[in-house]
Amino acid sequence: MNRYRTPLKNASGLGSAKEGVGHFTVQRLTAIALIFLSCWFLYFVIGLVGADYVNATAAVAKPWNAVLMVAFLVSTFWHAQLGMQVIIEDYVHSHGWAMTWQIVVRFICILGALASVFAVVRIALGN
């Protein structure tokens, strides 16, 4: 197999990073999860149309709704981060800028997921 590699490629260490399949799989799994979770979320939100604050927070506080809401939020931010990673890798050609944007996007997605999950947990626990 190494007979097809050029001496320059061997010296540069270029080749597969061995992470592409895992990234691809997780992105597809979060997409499939989001299909079902988005349907649930739309049904849930449409059911809350016209509800007051007390009824809306009571609906979110129900255990299954809280768990599904957290799953929806985590899947959404994770999928968004993976998608943005691919976009940055494809369209940002400066290594420094690419790394900077990867860090910024990951930070924003983690911060958004944590804040969202914290809000759901706080509603679910009654505070």
Secondary structure, 3 states (H helix, E strand, C coil): CHHHCCHHHHHHCCCCCCCHHHHHHHHHHHHHHHHHHHHHHHHHHHHCCCCCHHHHHHHHHCHHHHHHHHHHHHHHHHHHHHHHHHHHHHHCCCHHHHHHHHHHHHHHHHHHHHHHHHHHHHHHCCC
